[in-house]
Amino acid sequence: MQQLKLIPKVDRVLEWEPVRKLIATHPRELVLRAVRSVLERLRSGARAGGLDDSAFQEPAVCLEVARELAQLSRPSLRRVINGSGIVIHTNLGRSILPEAARDALNTIAFSYSNLEFDLDAGVRGSRYSHVEALLCELTGAEAAIVVNNNAAAVLLALSSMAAGREAVVSRGELVEIGGSFRIPEVMRLSGVTLKEVGTTNRTHPKDYSGAVNEQTAVFLKVHCSNFAVLGFTAEVSAQELVALGAAAGVPVLADMGSGNLIDLSGRLPVPEPTVQDFVRAGVDVITFSGDKLLGGPQAGIIVGKKPFIEAMKKHQLLRALRMDKLTLASLEATLALYRDEMVALKEVPTLKMLTATLPELTARAKKVAGFLRRRTAQGISFKLSEGFSQAGGGTLPLLNLPSMLIEVAVEGLTPNEIESRLRKSEIPVIGRINKNAFLLDPRTLLDSDLPDLAKAISDLAG
């Protein structure tokens, strides 16, 4: 308790030269917060005992104030290194944008643009026109519109097509996505009455046709992109549902979730329908995400038949859900890459990562491990082992992608301690632990990550 007398007063600390220099380059109130926080920790340490008297002296206090100030000044949203092998990692921002999107963002973010101005006619235009023609070209749909995410897309579509009436949906498709957002709740918010048909594992065409009445507004099909039901199952295909809807005079709305624009059947071991498949099947309205398999920014994309899309463009809810210019710019740049399938596979990071082969990843793992060995201290070792990556982001739930992993071991540290310290490093590194080993997956490591990754790992030996 005697050490409480050693704690300097706030005013005195603010007069110390190192702290005065911090005030010259940072807001005074922020420096003051840092000083008070450090002194409070010293107070707690003095009461608990165990602190050396030097901790209360000017050099040590100033060093702690500088560290605390750096922590307070650090942006909350930060770059991280994804070594988890989860390609569309929701917690880490989902898809990385292609370089073309960087160029588009640099142009649009720092200048005025024709966001809502028709340059040819010299009158107000529509922000949605910048991607509508491109979406129609790529999917074969008659019309398109975009909002801020797929949940918003479903909300707008249901509100426009079925408010005050019923939507028929299979019990096996009443999904819940991340953050406890549930399809039934979205339906209720849109003013639509949910009418469930079938069972959890089996739904038949007769279930839909038997549910039709004068209040039926739409058949809703939800692609189960974030889970799978296996075994004794049956579902009604999009094509079958369109035929049932045509016979009953009921339009079909499909929530595809992940939104795939390229047939990946020859490149991935599990099937995933494309948006074009649903358009060709005759589905009236299709919604999907922009930041999952598409590999673009967060967006809710709606494509379909013109009368339904035009009605959505006039819906009052659209204003609350509309997309900003930066998202539009990056989405347009990403979509343009899909005009050439091979270009998209090469330039869209999500597609490139998902379709990387085991031989490619083995070569990359050897290259990364060699790079790290040359730049890290003694006592740190790297060993290759076979394993699996995942798509993530609520997509392709049955997909385990073979990969070659890098096991990182540090003398004196457990795998859990390695994970914790890397996660808390200046540039956080996110890996995974399996079978009592800390692992990095080269599938999701970028070339630009490697110098910072090497520094973070090297610091573990300090």
C-alpha positions, 0 to 999 in steps of 0.5 A, a space after each residue: 500500500 506504500 506504493 500508492 504514494 509513488 503514483 504521480 498526479 495527472 497534471 504532473 504526468 502531462 508536464 513530462 516531456 515525452 507526454 507533452 510530445 504526445 499532446 503535440 501530435 494527438 488530441 489532448 483529451 485522448 492523451 488525458 484518457 491514456 494517462 488516467 488509464 495508466 495511473 488507474 492500473 498503477 493504483 490497482 497494481 499498488 493495492 495488489 502488490 508485486 509492482 517494482 518501484 520503477 514502474 512508477 517512475 517517469 520512463 516507465 509511466 511515459 512508455 505505458 502512456 504511449 502504449 495506451 495511446 496507441 491502443 486508443 488511437 488504433 482503428 476498430 476495423 482493422 486488417 487481419 491475416 487470414 490463415 484459417 483456410 476459411 475462404 468466405 469467413 464472415 467474421 473476417 469480412 467475407 470475400 476479398 475484392 478483386 484488384 479491379 474493384 480497388 481501382 474502381 473505388 479509388 476513382 469513385 471515392 475521391 471524385 464526383 460521379 454520375 451516380 444518379 445522373 444520366 449523362 446522355 439525357 442530362 437529367 436525373 438517372 437511376 443508381 441501379 442502372 450502373 449494374 442492371 444491364 450487366 446483371 441481365 447480360 450475365 444471368 439472362 434475366 429481364 431486369 435487375 436491382 440491387 440492395 444492401 444485402 440478401 436479407 434486404 433483397 428477400 424483404 423487399 421482394 416479399 414486401 412487393 410481391 406478397 404483403 398482406 397475403 400468403 407465401 408458401 414455403 417448405 418446412 425444410 427450407 425455413 433456414 436461419 442464417 448468421 446472427 439468428 436472422 431467420 427466414 420466417 422472421 423476415 417474412 413476417 416483417 415484410 407483412 407476409 403470412 407464412 404457410 409451411 408445407 411438407 416436412 423437415 426432410 421431405 416436401 412434394 409437389 402436391 404439398 405446394 398445390 394443396 396449399 394454394 388458395 385465394 390468399 396465395 401470393 407466391 411460392 418461396 424456394 430457399 436454397 439451403 446454402 448453409 446446411 444440408 439434409 441427408 438421407 431419406 429426403 425429397 425436395 421440389 426443384 425450381 423447375 417443378 415449382 415453376 410448373 406448379 406456379 404456372 398451373 396455379 397462377 402463382 409466381 415463384 421467388 427463389 432465395 439462392 443465398 450464395 449466388 453462384 455465376 459460374 458452373 463449378 461442377 468440374 472444379 469443386 467436388 460438390 454441386 452448386 446451382 448457378 443463378 443462370 440455372 434458376 433463370 432458365 428454369 423460369 423462376 420469376 424473381 431470384 435473390 442472392 448475395 454479392 459477397 459470397 461465391 460471387 466474390 464481391 462486396 456485401 450486396 443483395 442482388 435481385 434478378 428476374 422478370 421485368 414486371 416484378 423488378 419494376 414494381 420493386 423499384 417503385 416500392 417505398 422500402 427501396 429507399 431504406 435499403 439502397 446501396 451506396 456509390 462505393 458498393 456499386 462501384 466495386 460490384 460493377 467492377 467485380 461483375 465485369 470480370 464475369 464476362 470472361 469465365 477464365 478471367 473471373 476464375 483468375 482475378 476474383 480472389 474467392 474463386 481463385 482460392 476455392 478452386 486452388 488444387 492440392 498440388 498448387 497448395 502444396 507448392 505454395 505451402 513449401 514456399 510460405 514455410 521456406 519464407 517464414 523459416 528464413 525470417 524467424 528466430 531459432 526455436 520456431 519450427 514449421 512442418 507441413 501436414 495434409 488437411 482441409 479448407 472450407 468455403 465458409 460464409 454459409 456456402 457449400 456446407 458439405 465441401 471439404 477442400 484438400 489442402 496442405 497446412 503449415 504447423 507452427 511450433 514455438 519452444 515454450 508456447 502451447 498451441 493455444 498460447 501461439 493462437 492467442 498471441 498471434 491474434 493479439 499481434 499488431 497485425 492480427 493473425 488468425 489461424 486454427 488449432 487441430 489435434 493440439 497443433 497451431 495451423 496456417 492454411 496457405 489457401 487464404 494467405 495473400 502474398 502481401 501478408 507474408 512479411 507481416 506474418 513473418 514478423 508476427 511469428 518471429 515476435 513470438 520468440 521474444 
